Amino acid sequence: MAGAVPVGYRPPEMPAASAPAQQTRQDASTYLRSHDDAVPLGANDIGCVPGVRHPRPVVLAHGTDSSAYADWAAIAPDLAADGFCVFALNYGGRPGAERFGTEDVVLSAYQVGEFVDQVLAWTGAQKVDLVGFSQGATVTRYYVNKLGGAGNVDLWVGLASPSYGGDMYGLVPIAESIPGALQAFAAVTSVAVVQQAQGSPVITDLNAGGDTVPGVRYVTVGSRVDEMIQPFGNIALRGEGARNIAVQDRCPEDLTGHFQMVYDPYVRGLLRHLLDPTIPEPACHTVDLGTGIPEVIIGAHS
């Protein structure tokens, strides 16, 4: 990675207790209550040796106020069953944290970089493929674009990526108009939430000089009905070589939003296809608007 690590840096955490696959976020959250070191089935096997078909390990980065298991309990087992070496870290947590992705985004990007170095050392691979959900897309892209990570990455995939930040249910524009409101918003949410707002210094810095850097393939997968990232165009990367996919352009009846993205069967299948084009594109199924939101609310208060 480029430069010395900033003050306040803490190494990433790698959960190690293999746990069953889950089909919903609520089931994953329920399991985590009594298994705080859970890691998705098939992930974080440091003895995994990449095969000829899948020579690059896949590194998964969760979203805000979440964890490796909470976000990847469905997708990681899919990828492991496909024959990928799969790794998932917990980043951006305070000491003793049970939920992660709440602290400074730049520090979290350094944690991603350290974890990628570890994965390359364990597997002997030359490069990884990075997949980030929500804030995970921001911290992984910051590592690639700003911390010298491009040489270690072939493919970057952002699911529900806040590429140009979000307005978060329209709260950000309101908070920006009231002196001190953003600081108060950070106090009741987290530092990382405010840093992902549209127009924040972190988002501005990340995109300064171009959204992408040479040598890395970039793909965003977003929903036109994303609850957190509006306008929808803020998900897309505008840099050279970026590919932007809207779920509803391929599957109009799938109205999955932000929080359901990593548990949506179509998105899971699409990610498998993006990582390995020999895997067929998924079939389309109907998903009702608002699916997954009650689970997020219940999980946040459990």
Order of alpha helices (4+ residues) and beta strands (2+ residues): beta-alpha-beta-beta-alpha-alpha-beta-alpha-beta-alpha-beta-alpha-alpha-alpha-alpha-beta-beta-alpha-alpha-alpha
